Amino acid sequence: MTNPLADFFTGRPTAQIAQELLGHELIYQTPAGTMSGWIVEAEAYLGEQDTAAHAFNGRYTAANAALYDAPGTIYIYILRGYYMLDVATQAAGTPQGILIRGIEPHQGLSLMQEHRPKPEPEVTNGPGKLTAALGLQSKDLNRTMLGAQNLTITPTVTRQPREVAATSRVGVSDGSWQDRPLRYIVAGNPFVSGSRKRDWDHENHGWQG
């Protein structure tokens, strides 16, 4: 029996997967309640040849081992004190992945704001912000499959972006890959990190309909 989530995270270039991930819903179930949000920002990291990737030049450590696991494996790491949520892509042994950088809350906003007492869109408009808002503050789910426990992503789009924009990645300041347009966003969505109010679609947040 095939796993639709594992199937989604392989079979085509990681950059394409990151772009197609926009509009899927990230869902986290906890004893306090369910929280979820539509993915509005995702960054692709392309493994051994990508100077910004954790697996550049085939680097393999206990910390980044999740990237070498099956597609759809959760990779959680800490950057500057913040937990980051990444998903492995491609076949096992091909260490590519996608960093989830922003979500627009759907279910459980009040619970998210208990964890991170900020107004919208500040509550989840960044990779460390969204994990804080979800209360995802450990590596317990690292190297587990999406959907195997209490964290999953819908295998299909649940909200359709009107326009997807590609930009250079955030915080990538050196190496030949620093300016590659591997960050994908729902254009006009307020929950995209670093977005400007004048660029927001205040009516539909960049979604169709």
MOUR-V462141 format. One line per field, one symbol per residue. phi: phi as a letter, one per 30 degrees, with the letter a starting at -180 (. if undefined). psi: psi as a letter, one per 40 degrees, with the letter a starting at -180 (. if undefined). A space follows every 10 residues. Layout:
# MOUR-V462141
phi=???
psi=???
This chain:
# MOUR-V462141
phi=.dcdddddca iaeedddddd ddjdcdbbcb edkcbaaddc abccbciedc dcddceiieb bddceedcdd djddbcbcbh icdccbbdbi dejcdcabdd cabcebcied dedddbdbdd cddbcldddd ddddidbace ceicdeidbc bbbddbdcbc ddbcccbddc iccbidcdcd dcccbdeidd dddidcedcd cddchicdi
psi=hihdddddfi eiidddddde dheihhhhhi deihiiihhe hihhhfadeh eeidehfehh iddedddeai hehhhhihhf eihihihiii ihehgiihhh eiihicifdd ddeddggiii eedffidddd dddefgfied eheiihedbe hihheihehh idhhihiiih eheiieedeh gehhihhehe ehheiideei gddefeih.
